[in-house]
Amino acid sequence: LDIARKYSNENEDIFLVEGYMDVLTAHQNGFRNVVASMGTALTERQVGSLKRLASVFVLALDPDAAGQEATLRSLESSWRLFEGQAVDGRRRIVGTLYRREPLTLSIAALPAGRDPDDVIRQDSKEWERLIQEAVPLIDYLIPAMASRFDLNTGQGKAQAVQVLKPVILAADFLEQEHYLRKAA
């Protein structure tokens, strides 16, 4: 975190990976604004510390089922985006979009069977491409939520809408219609 703090000021973004080997390999290859969750979902306190460093975050977690679940757990608990709320530095709860510095959270889609460590060691240019092509949070969540619920039933559709609605409504007003259509 101390190294990422120094380099986040230059790059204005932080990349989150799952394990310490991912961070070590990233740092050895010149990507120093990388931190790890150490294989667990981030805590709200950790996210609060990260938010003081940057406002642009890219989650690049392992593409296996455990990594995807870790991503969703992190988004649900620490980032508190499903509730449309985030804790600011004054301990007040405010809407996600009503922060002084809007939070940008994207998800990098890693190739199946490869974690950040593998990608960086094999081809650092591919890593750069993957993090540049990271998709906005909502674009990641819509298919992720679709896979969590049985969308062939009314109850499954209602559950997916219940989870996605606050996130979509927290989006920029002009983007809401686009995401509502995509979710539909």
Disulfide bonds with the S-S distance in Angstrom:
none
